[in-house]
Amino acid sequence: MRIVPLCKEHIPVASSLAAAGHAQERTHVPTLPVREPQHYVPLFERLLRICPGAAALDQSGQLIGYILGIGPIDNFRCTQRGVHVAEWAHAAVGDNRAYIYQHLYEYIADLWVKNGCFAHAISLYAHDELALNTWFRSAFGMICGDAIRELVPVQGHLATDIKIARAGYEHIDLFLPLVHEHQRYYPTSPLFMPLTGLHNKEYFEKWLSDEKHAFWLALDDDQPVGYFESSPAHSGARHLIADPGTASVCSAFVRPDCRKGGVGAALLSRVVRWAAESGYQRLAVDYESHNIYGSRFWTKHFTPVAASLMRIVDERVVWAHSNRRAEDIW
């Protein structure tokens, strides 16, 4: 096996491998949109113009694996620059998939670090156990997931003593404190995601101006206790679910003292009905895997289709590298 730079001559085979990976995930989750090899050709062409990739070739020169990251991304979920590899932007085939992945990463990670990218992320298909195990064993840990569901009735206990209403401009002052409570939740343990800003009234005035956006408010005696935001498939979703037939839950929160009472399920039920009435075919959500309460809810009502993993390389390797002379170390 040889590892060489990924180039445009590899795109036809790489696109076929990308489509095959998506098709394999569809055997587990048939509601995913269909992807043909031609779908990926412009994605490879566009990304290869700005980012380096690596290709694994067998003895006959046939492409048996590749990896292509999007970057550099400043402050990529930390203070470091980073790179993200989408679920379609990598593949390894044959009996030695783990071996191929390991050596593709060895090749490309060296280039990433030499260019100041220390946060390395990759998205994997949720049912590809070999790939998940390989990357977990390569110092990567899960940071978020993507999941999907058909537009069928929500199972389980649904709160019936609350009102679910679609909020408008006149409700912003009512629900904004609940949104801020949600945003202040993320810096707490075990999420530890920094609070760098709060949505204001002007943000929601602009957001609600798009008729495809919907803000669903759960009210208990006219007091807000939870909300869901829904929209077409949004930019935070993985490419495998980005499709005109996909609607997304793009934010959700239920007050801690109201959880386990069926408020979230009632909100989800209303969003599922909205998606069906709006002509969508499926509903998607992306979530932080270390959000204990959120991830429990989403994986109960949705089927995972992608897992995103990350590794943070110790930036001291820039100066504490293997070429240091012994006499310079003190």
C-alpha positions in Angstrom: 0.0 0.0 0.0 1.2 3.5 -0.8 -0.1 6.8 0.7 0.0 9.7 -1.8 -1.7 13.1 -2.1 -5.3 12.9 -3.1 -5.8 14.5 -6.5 -8.5 15.1 -9.1 -7.7 11.8 -10.9 -9.0 10.0 -7.8 -12.3 11.8 -7.7 -14.4 9.2 -9.8 -13.4 6.3 -7.6 -13.6 8.3 -4.4 -17.1 9.4 -5.3 -18.1 5.8 -5.8 -16.7 4.9 -2.4 -18.5 7.8 -0.8 -21.8 6.7 -2.3 -21.2 3.1 -1.2 -20.6 4.2 2.4 -23.9 6.2 2.4 -25.7 3.3 0.8 -24.4 1.0 3.6 -25.8 3.3 6.3 -29.1 3.4 4.4 -29.4 -0.4 4.9 -29.7 0.4 8.6 -31.7 3.6 8.3 -33.7 3.4 5.0 -35.3 6.9 5.6 -32.0 8.5 4.7 -32.0 10.3 1.3 -30.5 8.4 -1.6 -27.0 9.5 -2.8 -25.5 8.5 -6.2 -21.7 8.8 -6.9 -22.3 11.8 -9.1 -23.6 13.7 -6.1 -20.2 13.7 -4.5 -18.1 14.8 -7.5 -18.6 18.6 -7.1 -18.0 18.2 -3.4 -14.6 16.6 -4.0 -13.7 19.1 -6.8 -14.6 22.1 -4.6 -12.8 20.9 -1.5 -9.7 19.7 -3.2 -9.1 23.2 -4.6 -8.6 24.5 -1.1 -7.6 21.6 1.2 -5.0 18.8 1.0 -6.1 15.1 1.1 -4.5 11.7 1.2 -5.1 8.6 -0.9 -4.3 5.0 -0.2 -3.4 2.9 -3.3 -2.9 -0.8 -3.5 -0.1 -2.5 -5.5 -2.0 -2.1 -8.7 -2.5 1.7 -8.1 -6.2 1.2 -7.3 -7.7 3.7 -4.8 -8.7 1.7 -1.6 -9.0 4.7 0.8 -8.9 8.4 1.1 -9.2 11.2 3.6 -10.0 14.9 3.0 -10.4 17.5 5.7 -12.1 20.9 5.7 -9.9 23.5 7.2 -8.3 25.3 8.7 -11.1 26.3 11.1 -10.2 28.9 13.7 -11.2 28.2 17.3 -12.6 24.8 16.4 -14.5 23.9 19.6 -11.4 25.1 21.5 -8.8 27.8 21.2 -7.0 25.9 18.5 -7.2 25.8 14.8 -8.6 22.6 13.4 -9.8 20.4 10.6 -13.1 18.5 10.1 -13.5 15.4 7.9 -17.1 15.0 6.9 -18.7 11.5 6.7 -18.4 11.4 2.9 -14.8 12.8 2.9 -13.1 9.5 4.0 -13.3 5.8 3.2 -11.3 2.6 3.5 -12.3 -0.6 1.8 -11.2 -4.2 1.8 -10.0 -6.6 4.5 -7.6 -4.1 6.1 -9.8 -1.1 6.6 -8.4 -0.3 10.1 -4.8 -0.5 8.8 -5.7 1.8 5.8 -7.4 4.4 8.1 -4.5 4.4 10.5 -2.0 5.2 7.8 -4.1 7.7 6.1 -4.4 9.6 9.4 -0.6 9.2 10.0 0.0 10.9 6.7 -2.5 13.7 6.8 -2.3 14.5 10.5 1.4 15.4 10.0 0.4 17.9 7.4 -2.4 19.3 9.6 -0.1 19.8 12.6 2.7 21.4 10.6 0.1 23.9 9.4 -1.1 24.7 13.0 -4.2 22.6 13.1 -4.3 20.8 16.4 -8.1 20.0 16.7 -8.8 17.0 14.5 -12.5 16.0 14.0 -14.0 13.3 11.8 -17.7 12.3 11.3 -18.4 8.6 10.9 -21.5 6.6 10.0 -23.2 5.5 13.2 -23.5 1.8 12.2 -19.9 1.4 11.0 -18.6 -0.3 14.0 -15.1 -1.0 12.6 -14.5 2.6 11.7 -15.8 3.8 15.1 -13.5 1.4 16.9 -10.5 2.3 14.8 -10.9 6.0 15.4 -11.7 5.6 19.1 -8.4 3.6 19.4 -6.6 6.5 17.6 -7.2 8.9 20.5 -10.5 10.3 19.2 -13.5 10.7 21.4 -17.2 11.4 20.5 -18.4 15.0 20.7 -21.7 15.0 18.9 -24.2 12.9 17.0 -26.7 13.2 14.2 -30.0 11.3 14.2 -33.1 11.0 12.1 -36.7 9.8 12.4 -39.6 9.1 10.2 -42.7 11.3 10.5 -44.6 8.7 12.6 -46.4 9.3 15.9 -44.2 9.9 18.9 -44.3 7.0 21.4 -44.3 7.3 25.1 -45.8 9.7 27.6 -46.9 13.0 26.2 -47.9 15.8 28.5 -51.5 16.7 28.0 -51.9 19.4 30.7 -49.8 22.0 28.7 -50.4 24.1 25.7 -48.1 23.9 22.6 -48.2 27.1 20.5 -46.2 28.4 17.6 -44.6 31.6 18.8 -44.5 34.8 16.8 -42.8 38.2 17.2 -45.2 39.1 20.0 -43.9 36.2 22.1 -40.2 37.0 22.0 -40.1 38.8 25.3 -42.0 35.8 26.8 -39.7 33.1 25.7 -36.3 34.9 25.6 -35.5 34.2 29.3 -36.1 30.5 28.7 -33.7 30.7 25.7 -31.1 32.4 27.9 -31.5 29.7 30.6 -30.9 27.1 27.9 -27.7 28.9 26.7 -26.4 29.2 30.2 -26.8 25.5 30.6 -24.0 24.6 28.2 -21.0 25.9 30.2 -22.1 23.7 33.2 -20.7 20.2 33.9 -20.2 17.9 32.1 -20.6 20.0 28.9 -18.2 22.8 29.7 -19.1 24.6 26.4 -18.2 28.3 26.8 -20.9 30.9 26.7 -19.7 33.5 24.2 -22.9 35.4 23.7 -26.7 35.4 24.2 -29.4 35.6 21.5 -31.2 38.9 21.7 -34.6 40.1 20.5 -33.2 41.3 17.2 -31.8 37.8 16.6 -35.2 36.2 16.9 -36.9 39.0 14.9 -34.7 38.1 12.0 -35.0 34.3 12.6 -38.8 34.4 12.7 -38.9 36.5 9.6 -38.2 33.3 7.6 -41.6 31.5 7.3 -39.8 28.2 7.1 -38.6 28.7 10.7 -40.9 27.7 13.6 -40.5 28.3 17.3 -42.7 26.0 19.3 -43.4 27.0 22.9 -44.7 24.8 25.7 -46.9 26.8 28.1 -48.1 25.7 31.6 -50.6 28.2 32.9 -49.3 30.7 30.3 -45.7 30.3 31.6 -43.1 28.9 29.2 -41.6 25.6 30.3 -39.9 24.4 27.1 -39.4 25.0 23.5 -38.3 23.5 20.2 -37.0 25.4 17.1 -37.6 23.7 13.7 -36.4 24.6 10.3 -35.3 23.0 7.0 -32.1 21.0 7.3 -29.7 23.5 8.7 -25.9 24.2 8.3 -25.0 22.3 11.5 -26.4 19.0 10.2 -24.2 16.4 8.5 -24.2 16.2 4.8 -25.8 12.8 4.7 -29.1 14.2 6.0 -29.0 17.6 4.2 -31.8 17.3 1.7 -35.0 19.2 0.7 -37.0 16.4 2.2 -35.4 16.8 5.6 -36.6 19.1 8.4 -34.4 19.8 11.5 -34.9 20.4 15.2 -32.2 23.1 15.5 -32.6 23.9 19.2 -34.6 22.5 22.1 -34.9 22.9 25.9 -37.2 21.9 28.7 -36.8 23.4 32.2 -35.2 20.9 34.5 -38.1 20.8 36.9 -40.4 19.9 34.1 -38.4 17.1 32.6 -39.7 13.5 32.6 -43.2 14.9 32.5 -43.7 14.4 28.8 -43.2 18.1 27.8 -40.4 17.3 25.4 -42.3 14.4 23.8 -45.3 16.7 23.4 -43.2 19.3 21.7 -41.6 16.7 19.5 -45.0 15.4 18.5 -46.1 18.9 17.4 -42.9 19.3 15.3 -43.4 15.9 13.7 -46.9 16.9 12.7 -45.6 20.3 11.4 -42.9 18.6 9.3 -45.5 16.2 7.8 -47.9 19.0 7.0 -45.1 21.0 5.4 -44.3 18.2 3.0 -41.0 17.0 4.6 -40.2 13.3 4.5 -38.1 13.0 7.7 -36.9 14.9 10.8 -33.3 15.2 11.9 -31.4 16.5 14.9 -27.8 17.0 15.9 -26.9 16.9 19.5 -23.9 17.0 21.9 -23.1 13.4 23.0 -21.9 14.7 26.4 -25.2 16.4 27.1 -26.6 13.8 29.4 -30.2 14.8 29.3 -30.4 15.9 25.7 -28.7 12.8 24.2 -30.9 10.5 26.2 -34.0 12.1 24.8 -32.8 12.3 21.2 -31.5 8.7 21.0 -34.9 7.5 22.5 -36.9 9.1 19.7 -34.4 9.2 16.8 -32.1 6.7 15.1 -28.4 7.8 15.1 -26.9 8.0 11.6 -23.6 9.7 12.3 -21.1 10.2 15.1 -18.5 13.0 15.2 -15.2 12.4 17.0 -12.4 14.8 17.9 -8.8 14.7 19.1 -6.9 17.6 20.4 -3.2 17.4 19.7 -0.9 18.8 22.4 0.4 22.0 20.8 3.7 21.8 22.6 4.8 19.4 19.9 5.6 22.5 17.8 8.7 23.1 20.0 9.0 19.8 21.8 9.5 17.9 18.6 11.7 14.9 17.7 14.4 17.0 16.0 15.4 18.8 19.2 19.1 18.5 20.0 19.8 16.9 23.4 22.0 19.8 24.4 19.1 22.2 23.9 16.8 20.5 26.3 16.8 21.8 29.9 
